[in-house]
Amino acid sequence: MSVEQNDDNTVYRVVLNDEEQYSIWWAHRDLPAGWHAEGTEGTRDECLARIGDIWTDMRPLSLRRRMEGQHTAV
């Protein structure tokens, strides 16, 4: 485990991708390709709590859209 992962003072940010899947990332690092800041920064626990509050449907966006299309086509 790296020092960053053990450091209680590390600031994280909530990030999401184009499929509306959430994760956390170190606030001081550049975001990986395909990920965008959601707007929340804080401790690891604070960020994970935020994700728990907002990510209520774990299905990727493309799957949700496909399933919604099936319901409207019936």
ZIGINOR-V334226 format. One record per helix or strand. SS is the DSSP state (hx for helix, st for strand). FROM is the first residue (numbers start at 1). TO is the last residue. Records with the same first field share a line. If there is no record, write none. Layout:
SS->FROM-TO, FROM-TO
//
This chain:
hx->3-6, 44-54, 61-73
st->12-17, 22-26, 35-42
//
